[in-house]
């Protein structure tokens, strides 16, 4: 977007400006009133202003001339400035001002969007710089299906924020400094006593490295000594240990698995591995050397996955923050947050059964100390205003304790809606057809590379079956299989509410019918085909053609296109990528759901709490079982003024029936 182009903002933004002027005239004493604009049921209009009820609550009994919320709404509508974007207005219920947009204005706006680009209408978020912490695999372990959701959801959140003109720091907070790394480091460091000699004739160093790994795992004595291996390269006998990077282990996952088995079965090795953490953090050279080799092996494996998924990340792992930890802990100690407990240093968090351990009893640092330091660094060094952590829901409590500690330290404000702020973006599990964690038939965790390969392979087979192998080159076939296969995996994940589990099914996600990436890609291909066959120059049509929305469906489509940016804003605000896929249909359905909920339950039933990550909590002694229903069915970010703030759920069953209404729409 050119620097001199005006940023128009979303449709809601533009309507809000008009209603802001009306509110200043209608209630001049209420200077802190922001316009509450939301999309509404198409039967009544396109948008509505919902300030009347809240304003009446504030001004009644103050000598105001208004006699109720409806007269307030009527005055807001009367004082609305004339604008080409509004065709008509009407009053509904207790003062809701319904607005119908002008058909000509919609057409004109889409025309501008075609010429200037949709970025002109991008959302205006309150934040300028954000950190999105996602993917974050562990060094010395291969990426598996468990990393799929964090990687895909995190990348999508970053893209949405970037579209909204937010500078995004895409952080890969890899686990390169914990116990899982020290296990492998310890095993490698301990391989320095030569106990056996082997001779191989081979010109394939990769093959030799595999043999070395097997020998090390199978032949090491209880002292974990290294196996000395010689090989014949050409006319020379070369000691493998003298070959550069002979430590390289192609099967990184197998190496860690074998190391972990020793860690779990041998107390002596376990103790040495735990001490390796301290030695590694203390900077001992031999530990650092082995650690750097392990990290490099892992990075190469991760990068292959990121390249396939088209994902860009900047690695700043746990080790990056290690030099800053002592200073951060010293600061927290001076503020009286850190206490001694059973040899460890901890922060006690009110309401939590266990303390937040920041220094272990052996003197080593852990996730808590690293994450506190990372948060401090992002706030103070990187000047980020919003920290977003994308991990599974199982880590929710850890981040609750982290954020609470940061608030007590004064790093974050006490409220959840003020900046700077931090959010944990939790997500559910990827399940297999049996309803359990997605695994191979041998119950092994599915490697992410294997999963992507399978998606591509199945997609390519489907293309060959359709006869594309005769029409396309092998390169075109490969590129298409990758685009469709990887896209199908992404879309199948993103279309689900991230908080829920979903079943991984190749047949469903690669189906060319229904709500799938394949169907959307085929639809796009058909549109491109129509354009090609028309013989028209689209760029020329943008400049010379006139857009006319004569049919009601054309108008509805035009409005839907204009609302793209505000759907992105809604998805960003609530950190729910699936909103992009539901769009206006979901918003209308949920509006009906919340209204019906209010009518059904009256004034003594339910309290919706709109907190971070759009968690909906229902207060009341007998209402806890409704949490799942609300996670699945209530979307009320733009409808919070309907919520009744009371403490007791007297009609829980009515609430449950009302919530289920959304599933019938």
C-alpha positions in Angstrom: 0.0 0.0 0.0 1.4 3.4 -1.0 2.4 5.7 1.8 0.0 8.5 0.6 -3.0 6.2 0.5 -5.6 6.8 3.1 -6.3 3.9 5.5 -10.1 3.6 5.4 -10.5 0.9 8.0 -13.3 -1.7 8.2 -17.0 -1.1 7.7 -17.4 -1.1 11.4 -14.7 1.5 11.8 -16.4 3.8 9.3 -19.8 3.4 10.9 -18.3 3.9 14.4 -17.1 7.4 13.3 -20.6 8.4 12.2 -22.2 7.1 15.4 -19.4 8.7 17.5 -20.6 12.1 16.2 -24.2 11.2 16.9 -23.4 10.2 20.5 -21.5 13.5 21.1 -24.7 15.3 20.2 -27.2 12.9 21.9 -25.4 12.6 25.2 -22.8 15.3 25.4 -22.1 14.6 29.1 -21.1 11.0 28.4 -17.7 11.7 26.8 -16.2 8.3 27.5 -18.9 6.4 25.5 -17.5 4.4 22.6 -19.9 3.3 19.8 -21.0 -0.4 20.1 -21.3 -1.4 16.4 -22.0 -5.0 15.4 -23.2 -7.0 12.4 -26.9 -7.9 12.9 -29.5 -10.3 11.5 -30.0 -9.6 7.8 -33.7 -9.4 8.3 -33.3 -6.1 10.2 -30.3 -4.6 8.4 -26.6 -5.0 8.0 -25.3 -3.5 11.3 -26.7 -2.1 14.5 -25.6 0.4 17.1 -26.3 -1.0 20.6 -25.5 1.9 22.9 -29.0 2.8 24.0 -29.4 0.3 26.8 -26.1 1.0 28.5 -26.5 4.8 28.1 -30.0 4.7 29.7 -28.5 2.8 32.6 -26.1 5.6 33.1 -28.4 8.6 32.7 -31.7 7.5 34.2 -32.4 9.3 37.5 -30.0 12.2 36.5 -32.8 14.5 35.3 -32.4 13.5 31.7 -35.2 14.2 29.2 -35.1 10.6 28.0 -37.7 8.3 29.4 -36.2 4.9 28.4 -33.7 3.2 26.2 -35.8 3.4 23.0 -36.0 7.2 23.0 -32.3 7.2 23.5 -31.9 5.0 20.4 -34.3 7.2 18.5 -32.2 10.3 19.3 -29.0 8.5 18.3 -30.6 7.6 14.9 -32.0 11.2 14.4 -28.6 12.8 15.2 -26.7 10.4 12.8 -24.8 12.5 10.2 -25.9 12.1 6.6 -23.6 9.7 4.7 -23.5 8.0 1.3 -22.8 4.7 3.0 -26.2 4.5 4.8 -29.3 3.8 2.9 -31.7 3.6 5.8 -32.0 3.2 9.6 -34.7 1.8 11.9 -35.2 1.2 15.6 -35.8 -2.2 17.1 -36.4 -3.5 20.6 -35.0 -1.4 23.5 -33.3 1.1 21.3 -31.2 -0.9 18.8 -30.4 1.3 15.8 -30.4 -1.0 12.7 -28.5 0.3 9.7 -28.8 -0.8 6.0 -25.8 0.0 3.9 -26.3 1.6 0.5 -26.0 -0.8 -2.5 -24.2 1.9 -4.5 -21.7 2.5 -1.7 -20.9 -1.2 -1.3 -20.2 -1.5 -5.1 -18.1 1.7 -5.0 -16.1 0.4 -2.0 -15.4 -2.9 -3.7 -14.3 -1.1 -6.8 -11.8 0.9 -4.7 -10.7 -2.3 -3.0 -9.9 -3.9 -6.4 -7.8 -0.9 -7.4 -6.1 0.1 -4.2 -5.9 -3.3 -2.5 -7.7 -4.8 0.4 -4.9 -3.6 2.8 -6.5 -0.2 2.6 -9.4 -1.6 4.7 -7.2 -3.5 7.1 -8.1 -3.5 10.8 -6.7 -0.9 13.1 -5.6 -2.8 16.2 -4.4 -1.0 19.4 -1.1 -2.8 19.3 1.9 -2.0 17.1 4.4 -4.8 17.9 3.6 -8.4 19.0 5.5 -11.5 19.7 4.0 -14.8 18.5 5.7 -17.7 20.2 4.8 -20.9 18.3 6.0 -24.3 17.1 8.8 -24.5 19.6 10.0 -28.1 19.2 12.6 -29.6 21.5 16.2 -30.0 20.4 17.3 -33.6 20.1 13.8 -34.7 19.2 12.1 -34.9 15.9 9.0 -32.8 15.2 5.9 -34.9 15.4 2.1 -34.5 15.0 2.0 -32.9 18.4 3.8 -29.9 16.9 1.3 -29.6 14.0 -1.3 -27.4 15.7 1.1 -25.0 17.4 3.0 -24.5 14.1 -0.1 -24.0 11.9 -2.2 -21.9 14.4 0.8 -19.7 15.3 1.7 -19.0 11.7 -1.9 -18.1 11.0 -2.2 -15.7 14.0 1.1 -14.1 12.8 -0.3 -13.6 9.3 -3.6 -12.1 10.6 -1.7 -9.7 12.8 0.7 -8.7 10.0 -2.3 -8.0 7.7 -3.6 -5.8 10.5 -0.4 -3.7 10.3 1.1 -5.2 13.4 4.9 -5.8 13.5 5.1 -9.5 14.4 8.2 -11.1 15.9 7.8 -14.7 15.0 9.6 -16.6 17.7 10.7 -20.2 17.7 11.3 -20.8 21.5 13.0 -24.1 20.9 13.7 -26.3 23.9 17.5 -26.4 23.7 18.4 -26.0 27.3 16.4 -28.5 29.4 16.7 -32.1 30.6 15.8 -33.6 27.2 18.9 -31.9 25.7 21.1 -32.7 28.7 20.4 -36.4 28.3 21.8 -36.5 24.8 24.6 -34.1 25.7 25.6 -36.3 28.7 25.6 -39.4 26.5 27.8 -37.8 23.9 30.2 -36.2 26.4 30.6 -39.6 28.2 31.7 -41.2 24.9 35.4 -40.3 25.3 36.9 -43.5 26.6 37.8 -45.9 23.7 36.9 -49.5 24.6 36.5 -51.2 21.2 38.0 -51.0 17.7 36.1 -51.7 14.5 37.2 -51.6 10.8 34.8 -50.9 7.9 35.3 -50.7 4.2 32.9 -48.0 2.9 32.9 -44.8 0.9 29.6 -43.8 2.4 30.1 -41.7 5.6 26.4 -41.5 6.3 26.3 -45.3 6.4 29.3 -45.3 8.7 27.7 -42.8 11.0 24.7 -45.1 11.3 26.9 -48.0 12.2 28.7 -45.9 14.8 25.4 -44.9 16.4 24.3 -48.6 16.6 27.6 -49.6 18.1 27.5 -46.9 20.7 24.0 -47.8 21.7 24.6 -51.6 21.8 28.3 -52.0 22.9 28.8 -49.2 25.4 29.7 -50.5 28.9 28.2 -49.2 32.1 30.7 -46.3 31.9 29.1 -45.1 28.7 32.4 -45.2 26.8 32.8 -44.4 23.1 33.4 -47.0 20.4 36.4 -46.3 18.3 35.8 -47.0 14.6 38.1 -47.0 11.6 37.0 -47.0 8.1 38.8 -47.4 4.7 38.2 -44.4 2.4 39.9 -45.0 -0.9 43.5 -46.0 -0.2 43.6 -44.6 3.3 42.6 -45.9 6.7 40.8 -43.1 8.5 39.7 -43.0 12.1 36.0 -42.0 12.1 36.4 -39.8 15.1 38.9 -37.7 13.0 36.3 -37.2 10.2 34.6 -33.8 10.6 31.2 -34.1 12.5 31.5 -37.8 12.9 29.0 -37.3 15.8 26.3 -36.6 13.2 23.3 -38.9 13.7 20.8 -38.9 10.8 18.1 -40.5 13.0 17.9 -37.7 15.6 14.7 -39.1 17.1 16.2 -42.6 17.6 19.2 -41.1 19.3 17.1 -39.3 21.8 14.8 -42.3 22.3 17.8 -44.5 23.2 19.2 -41.8 25.5 15.8 -41.4 27.2 15.7 -45.1 27.8 19.0 -45.0 29.6 17.9 -42.0 31.6 14.8 -43.8 32.8 16.5 -47.1 33.6 19.9 -46.2 34.9 20.0 -44.0 38.1 23.7 -43.2 37.6 23.2 -41.9 34.1 20.1 -40.0 35.2 22.1 -38.2 37.9 24.9 -37.3 35.4 22.4 -36.1 32.8 20.8 -33.8 35.4 24.2 -32.5 36.4 24.9 -31.9 32.7 22.2 -29.3 32.8 24.1 -27.3 35.4 27.4 -27.9 33.5 25.9 -26.8 30.2 24.4 -23.7 31.8 27.7 -23.0 33.5 29.4 -22.9 30.1 31.8 -25.9 30.2 33.4 -26.3 26.8 33.0 -30.0 26.2 29.3 -29.8 27.1 28.8 -26.7 24.9 30.5 -28.4 21.9 28.3 -31.5 22.1 25.2 -29.3 22.6 26.0 -27.2 19.6 26.3 -30.3 17.4 23.0 -31.7 18.6 21.3 -28.3 18.0 22.6 -28.1 14.4 21.3 -31.6 13.6 17.9 -30.7 14.9 17.7 -27.4 13.1 18.2 -29.0 9.7 15.3 -31.4 10.4 13.0 -28.6 11.6 13.8 -26.4 8.6 12.6 -29.1 6.2 9.2 -29.1 7.8 9.0 -25.3 7.9 9.9 -25.1 4.2 7.1 -27.5 3.3 4.5 -25.5 5.2 5.8 -22.1 4.0 6.5 -21.0 7.5 9.1 -18.4 8.6 10.4 -18.3 12.1 13.3 -16.7 14.0 14.8 -19.0 16.5 15.4 -17.6 20.0 15.5 -20.7 22.1 15.8 -21.2 25.8 19.6 -20.9 25.7 19.3 -17.3 24.3 17.9 -16.1 27.5 20.3 -17.9 29.8 22.7 -14.9 30.3 19.8 -12.7 31.4 18.3 -15.1 34.0 20.4 -14.2 37.0 19.6 -10.5 36.6 15.9 -11.1 36.2 15.8 -13.4 39.2 17.7 -10.8 41.2 15.1 -8.1 40.3 12.3 -10.4 41.3 14.1 -11.2 44.6 14.5 -7.5 45.4 10.7 -7.1 44.9 10.2 -9.9 47.5 8.6 -12.3 45.1 11.1 -15.2 45.4 11.3 -17.3 48.5 13.2 -20.4 49.6 11.3 -23.7 49.7 12.9 -27.2 50.3 16.2 -26.1 48.8 14.6 -24.5 45.7 13.7 -20.9 45.0 10.1 -20.3 44.2 7.3 -17.8 43.7 4.1 -18.6 45.6 1.0 -18.0 43.5 -2.3 -17.5 45.3 -4.8 -20.2 44.5 -2.2 -22.6 43.2 -1.4 -25.9 44.9 2.3 -25.8 43.9 4.7 -22.9 43.8 6.3 -21.5 40.7 9.8 -23.0 40.9 12.4 -20.6 39.3 15.6 -22.3 40.6 15.7 -26.0 41.2 17.2 -27.5 44.3 20.4 -28.5 42.4 20.9 -24.9 41.3 19.7 -25.4 37.7 17.2 -23.2 35.9 14.0 -24.5 34.4 11.0 -23.6 32.2 9.8 -21.1 34.8 13.0 -19.1 35.0 13.5 -19.2 31.3 9.9 -18.1 30.5 10.0 -15.3 33.0 13.3 -14.0 31.5 11.9 -14.4 28.0 8.8 -12.3 29.0 11.1 -9.7 30.6 13.3 -9.5 27.5 10.3 -9.2 25.1 8.9 -6.4 27.2 12.1 -4.5 27.9 14.5 -5.2 25.0 12.1 -6.0 22.1 9.5 -3.5 23.3 6.6 -5.8 22.4 3.1 -4.8 23.5 1.4 -8.2 23.1 3.0 -11.6 23.9 1.1 -14.6 22.4 2.1 -18.1 23.4 0.7 -20.9 21.2 1.0 -24.3 23.1 -1.4 -27.1 24.0 -4.1 -26.6 26.7 -2.1 -28.8 29.0 0.3 -25.9 29.7 -2.5 -23.5 30.7 -1.7 -23.5 34.4 2.0 -22.9 33.7 1.2 -19.7 31.8 -1.4 -18.6 34.3 1.3 -18.7 37.0 3.8 -17.0 34.6 1.5 -14.1 33.9 0.4 -13.8 37.5 4.1 -13.5 38.5 4.7 -10.9 35.8 1.7 -8.9 37.1 3.0 -9.0 40.7 6.4 -7.9 39.4 4.7 -4.9 37.8 5.7 -6.0 34.3 2.1 -6.4 33.1 -0.9 -4.4 34.2 -3.4 -6.1 36.5 -6.3 -6.1 34.0 -6.5 -8.4 31.0 -7.5 -5.8 28.5 -4.7 -3.3 29.0 -1.4 -3.2 27.1 1.2 -4.6 27.4 -0.5 -8.0 27.8 0.2 -11.7 27.4 -2.1 -14.5 26.3 -1.8 -18.2 26.2 -3.4 -19.6 23.0 -4.2 -23.2 24.0 -5.4 -25.9 21.6 -6.8 -29.4 21.8 -5.4 -32.8 20.7 -5.1 -34.3 17.3 -6.9 -37.6 17.6 -6.9 -40.8 15.5 -10.0 -42.7 14.3 -10.1 -44.5 17.7 -10.6 -41.3 19.5 -7.2 -41.4 21.1 -4.0 -39.5 20.4 -3.0 -39.8 16.8 -0.3 -42.5 16.5 1.0 -45.1 14.1 -0.2 -48.7 14.2 2.8 -49.5 16.3 1.7 -46.9 18.8 4.6 -44.6 17.9 4.1 -40.8 17.7 3.6 -39.8 14.1 6.5 -37.8 12.7 5.4 -34.6 11.1 7.5 -35.2 8.1 5.9 -38.6 7.5 2.4 -37.0 7.9 3.2 -34.4 5.3 4.7 -37.0 3.0 1.6 -39.1 3.3 -0.7 -36.1 2.4 1.4 -35.3 -0.6 1.5 -38.9 -1.7 -2.2 -39.4 -1.5 -2.9 -36.2 -3.3 -0.5 -37.1 -6.1 -2.2 -40.5 -6.4 -5.6 -38.8 -6.7 -4.2 -36.5 -9.4 -2.8 -39.4 -11.4 -6.1 -41.2 -11.1 -7.8 -38.1 -12.7 -5.4 -38.4 -15.6 -3.3 -35.4 -14.8 -0.1 -37.3 -15.3 -0.7 -37.2 -19.0 -1.6 -33.5 -19.1 1.1 -32.1 -16.7 4.9 -32.5 -16.4 6.3 -34.4 -13.4 7.4 -31.1 -11.9 3.8 -29.6 -12.2 2.4 -32.8 -10.7 4.8 -32.6 -7.7 4.1 -28.9 -7.1 0.3 -29.4 -7.3 0.4 -32.4 -5.0 2.5 -30.4 -2.4 0.2 -27.4 -2.6 -3.0 -29.3 -2.2 -1.7 -31.9 0.2 0.0 -29.5 2.6 -2.9 -27.0 2.2 -5.4 -29.8 3.1 -3.5 -30.6 6.3 -3.5 -26.9 7.3 -7.1 -26.2 6.5 -8.4 -29.3 8.3 -6.7 -28.0 11.5 -7.7 -24.4 11.1 -11.4 -24.9 10.4 -11.8 -26.3 13.9 -12.1 -24.2 17.1 -8.5 -24.5 18.4 -9.8 -25.3 21.9 -11.4 -28.6 20.8 -9.8 -31.9 19.8 -10.3 -33.0 16.2 -9.9 -36.3 14.4 -7.2 -36.6 11.8 -8.6 -38.2 8.7 -6.8 -38.1 5.3 -9.9 -39.2 3.3 -12.0 -36.3 4.7 -9.3 -33.6 4.4 -8.5 -34.6 0.8 -12.1 -34.8 -0.2 -12.9 -32.4 -3.1 -16.5 -31.8 -1.8 -17.6 -30.0 1.3 -15.7 -27.7 3.7 -12.2 -28.7 2.6 -9.1 -27.0 1.2 -9.3 -29.2 -1.9 -12.8 -27.9 -2.7 -11.7 -24.3 -2.2 -8.6 -24.8 -4.4 -10.7 -26.3 -7.1 -13.2 -23.4 -6.9 -10.3 -21.0 -7.2 -9.0 -22.9 -10.2 -12.4 -22.8 -11.9 -12.6 -19.0 -11.4 -9.2 -18.6 -12.9 -10.3 -20.7 -15.8 -13.3 -18.6 -16.4 -11.2 -15.5 -16.4 -8.7 -17.0 -18.9 -11.5 -18.2 -21.2 -13.2 -14.7 -21.1 -10.3 -13.2 -22.9 -10.6 -10.1 -20.7 -7.8 -8.2 -19.1 -8.7 -8.1 -15.4 -6.4 -5.2 -14.6 -7.9 -3.1 -17.4 -11.4 -4.0 -16.2 -10.6 -2.8 -12.7 -9.9 0.7 -14.1 -12.6 1.0 -16.8 -15.4 -1.3 -15.6 -18.3 -0.4 -13.3 -19.5 -2.8 -10.6 -23.2 -3.1 -10.3 -24.9 -5.1 -7.6 -28.4 -5.7 -9.0 -29.4 -9.1 -7.6 -29.8 -9.5 -3.8 -27.3 -12.3 -3.8 -24.8 -10.0 -5.5 -25.3 -7.4 -2.8 -24.9 -10.0 0.0 -21.7 -11.2 -1.6 -20.4 -7.7 -1.9 -21.1 -7.0 1.8 -19.4 -10.2 2.7 -16.3 -9.2 0.8 -16.2 -5.8 2.6 -16.5 -7.5 5.9 -13.3 -9.6 5.4 -11.1 -7.2 7.3 -13.3 -6.9 10.3 -13.6 -10.7 10.4 -9.8 -10.7 10.6 -10.0 -8.2 13.4 -12.4 -10.3 15.3 -10.2 -13.4 14.8 -7.2 -11.4 16.0 -8.9 -10.0 19.0 -10.1 -13.4 20.2 -7.1 -15.3 18.9 -9.4 -17.8 17.0 -8.3 -18.4 13.4 -11.4 -20.6 12.6 -13.5 -17.4 12.7 -12.0 -16.6 9.3 -13.7 -19.7 7.9 -17.0 -19.3 9.6 -17.4 -15.6 8.8 -20.7 -13.8 8.7 -22.9 -16.9 9.0 -21.4 -17.7 12.3 -21.7 -14.2 13.6 -25.4 -14.1 12.7 -26.1 -17.5 14.3 -24.3 -16.6 17.5 -26.1 -13.2 17.7 -29.4 -15.2 17.6 -28.1 -17.6 20.1 -27.2 -14.9 22.7 -30.5 -13.1 22.2 -32.4 -16.3 22.7 -30.3 -17.0 25.7 -31.3 -13.7 27.3 -35.0 -14.2 26.5 -35.0 -17.7 27.8 -33.1 -17.2 31.0 -34.5 -13.8 32.0 -32.5 -11.6 34.4 -31.3 -14.3 36.8 -29.4 -17.0 35.1 -26.0 -16.4 33.5 -22.8 -14.4 33.6 -20.5 -14.4 30.6 -17.0 -13.4 31.4 -15.1 -12.1 28.4 -11.5 -12.7 29.5 -8.3 -13.4 27.7 -8.3 -15.9 24.9 -12.1 -15.6 24.9 -12.6 -18.1 27.7 -16.3 -18.1 28.6 -16.9 -18.9 32.3 -20.4 -19.4 33.6 -20.7 -18.5 37.3 -23.1 -20.6 39.4 -23.1 -23.6 41.6 -24.7 -26.0 39.1 -23.4 -24.6 35.8 -19.9 -26.0 35.4 -21.0 -28.7 33.0 -22.1 -26.0 30.5 -18.5 -24.8 29.9 -18.0 -27.2 27.0 -21.3 -26.1 25.4 -20.3 -22.5 25.6 -16.7 -23.1 24.3 -18.4 -24.8 21.2 -21.4 -22.6 20.6 -21.1 -19.1 22.1 -19.3 -16.4 20.2 -20.2 -13.2 21.8 -17.3 -10.8 21.5 -19.6 -8.3 19.7 -22.6 -9.1 21.8 -21.3 -8.7 25.4 -23.9 -6.0 26.1 -26.5 -8.8 26.1 -24.8 -10.6 29.0 -26.5 -10.3 32.4 -24.0 -10.0 35.2 -25.4 -12.0 38.1 -24.0 -14.7 40.4 -26.5 -17.5 40.3 -27.7 -19.9 37.7 -31.3 -20.6 38.5 -32.3 -22.0 35.1 -29.4 -24.1 34.1 -31.4 -26.5 32.0 -33.0 -23.7 30.0 -29.5 -22.3 29.4 -28.3 -25.6 28.1 -31.2 -25.9 25.7 -30.7 -22.4 24.5 -27.0 -22.9 23.9 -27.6 -26.0 21.9 -29.8 -23.8 19.6 -26.7 -22.8 17.6 -26.0 -26.3 16.5 -29.4 -26.4 14.7 -28.7 -23.3 12.6 
